[in-house]
Amino acid sequence: MTWFANHIFVEPTEAVRTTLSSHRVLSRGMYWIRDLDGYSWPFGIVPHGLPENGVFVVREVCDPRLQANPGEHEVQARWHLSQGHRVLSWHSISGPEELSVIEPPALPIYAFGTLHYEANQKSPPIAFLRYLKNLAQDTRTTVSFYHYNSGAERAVCQEYAWVFGDEEAVYVWHDYHHIMRYSAMGEERLSEPTSVLMRVLNQYGLQLKTWYFAPHTRAFNWRKYDVSRPRGK
């Protein structure tokens, strides 16, 4: 599986595609996965399908700043660049200041059986999340931001997502037994399924049976599905 993912998932409606295509930053990282033809499924993995209109993704959206002594967010940007992926700055994306966004108390990292709540963990900027909420409202669709990083065969893992649609919620992975859901109704402990990605993709009509998601494997050919606006246009 991938080490890092920082994805915006949207419904591929014409209104959403038009809006994203005109955005000076997000238009550079659009992908529309409408089939999985040619994908080599590993032995023992049951292939999953796609929603009727496919999966529309904008990636990789994170903090792009590179420093001499990189912290966690710089490591992510370096990894994406080393894989030949574009890195889109979430600092260049902002929505209306009057919009409120749910903020969970923490985005912990699970490491070798223990949750870590470091105060300096990088969270998506509120201005960026406001843009996604405004996009969902303007286009009357569901818009999500999904983050995942892992290492040591998932002995180290962080996974969370903001989902904006008919309801607004934040999902934060705590361990292999539960996820926390934060909404206007308060917080709720969820036990099944224990994958934030599975819950996010359910919003778009894709019901994964396991953690396995073909686009999050290193061999996945993202270039095949690139619908980004050409540079200079």
N, C-alpha and C positions, 0 to 999 in steps of 0.2 A: 504494500500500500504506500501511498504518498507520505512523505514526512510532514509536509505542510499544505494546507488548502485555505485560501481566503477568497471565497466565492460569493457573488451576488446571484441568486436564483430568481428568475421572474417567469411569469406566464408569457409565452411568445405571441402575444396579441399584436396586432398592427400598431395600436397606440403606444405600447411599451417599446416596440422595436424602433418606431419613428423617434420617440423621445430619446432613447439611448443613442441612436445613430447621430443625433445632433449634439450630443454632449461632447465637449472638447477632450475630456479624459476617458470616460467610460466607453466611448465609441471605438477606442483603440484595443479593447480586449473582449470583444463579443464572440460567443461561440454558440452555435445552434446544433445540438446533437439530435438528429432525426432518425438515425438508425445506428446499429452496432455491427453492420456488415463488415466482415473481415477481422473482427476482434477475436483474438486467440484466448479462449476461456481455459483456465488451468484445470488440470485433472481434479475431479472431486467438487468443483464449483458448479452449482446449478445456475445457468444463465438467467439473468433478469431481463425484463423488457424495458420499454419506455412508454411514457404517456402518449396519447394519440397525436399530439402536436410536438412531441419531443421535449427536450430539456434545453432551456435557454440560460446560458451562464455568462457572467462577466467576471473575468479573472486576470491576474491575481491582484487583489485590492488590499493594500497594507501600507505600512510605513516604509518608504523606499530609502530612507537616509542610511548611508553607509559610513561607519566610523572606524577609527583605528582599533578601538577596543569594543567590538560589537556586543550589544546586549541581545536579548531574545528576539526583538523585532528586527534588528539588523541581520541576525542569522537567517531569518525567514527570507528577507529580501535577497540576500546573497544566494540562498539555496534556489529560489525561483530563477534568478539570473543564470546560475550555473546549469540549470536544466533547459536553458534557452527560452524561458517564458518571459513575457512582458510583466513589468511591475507597475501597477497603477497606484498613484498616491491618493490615499483616502483624505489627506490634508487638502487636496484640491477640489473636494466635493462638499458642498454645504447646502442645507435646506433652510426654510424659514425659521427664524429664531423663536417665533411664537409657538411652534410645535413642541409639545412635551414628549419625552421618550422615556420608557421604563428603563431604570438602571438597577441591575441586580447588585446585591451587597458585595459580591466577589465573583471572580472568574478563576477558580482554583485550578492548579495543576496537580494531577495525580502522578505520584512517582513512587514506585516500588511499595505500594500498599498504603501510602500516606498522602493526604491532601495538603498542599502547600498554598498558603494565602499571602504571598509576597505583595507588599503594598505597591511595588513598582511594576507590576505586571501590566503589559500594554493592552489597553482597551480601545475599541474603535472610537474615534472622536464623535461626540454628540452631534456636531454639525453634519457629519457624514450620515449618521443614522437618521437625522431629520430629513435629509434628502430622500432617503429610501422610503420613509413614511409618507412624505409628500408625493413621491412617485406612485406609491400604492393608492393614495387617495385620488390623485388626478386621473389615473388610468383605471381605477376600480378593479384592481387586480391584487394578487398576493405577491409581495416582494420580500425576499429574505436575504440576510447576510449570514453566511456560515463560515466558521473558523474551526480548523482542526490542525493539531500537530502531535506527533508521537515519535517515540524512539524505543530502542531496546525491545522490539516486538510488542509494542503497546504497553510495556511495563511503565513507561512514562507517557502521559496522554493529557491533552487539553482539548475540549470540544464544547463549543457553544454556538448559539444562533439567535438572532433577532428575527422575528416573523411579523410582518405588517400586512394586514388584510382585513377581513371582516372583524377579526379580533387581533389585538396586539399582544405578543407574548415573547418572553426570552427563555430559552432552554439552556441549562448549564449542566454538563456531565460531571458527576461526582465520583462515581466508580462503576464497576460492572453490575451493580445491583440497583442503582437509582440515578435519576435525573431530577433536577429542580426546575419547576416551571413558575415563572414570575409573570403576573398579569395584573390588570386593574382590580381583580378579585382577591389579590394577595399572592401568597406562594403555596405551591403544592408539590409534594414528593410523588414522583412517578416511578413505577417499577418496570413496566413493559410498554414498548420495547426500549431497551437501555442503549439506544443510539440516537444522538441528536439528529444525525443525518437522516435516519429512517423517518423521524418525525417531520423533518423539513420536507423531504421528498413526498411524503404522504399528502402534503398541501397541494401538490401538483399532479396527483393521480398516479404516482409511482410508489408501489408498496414493496420495499425490499424485504426479503426474508432473513437476511443476515447483514453483517457489517459490510459485505463485499459490494463495491460499486465500481464498475469498470472504469469510468473516467478518473477514479482516484488511484489507479495503478500506474506505475511508471512507464509501462509500455504503451499506454493509451496514446493514440495519434490525434492530439488536439488540433493539429494543423488542418486535418481533413474537414473540420467543422468551423473553421475560422470565418466569420462574417463581419469582421471588423472593418471600419471605414479606412480606406487606404490613406497612408500618410500624405500630407500635403493637400488633402481635400476637406 
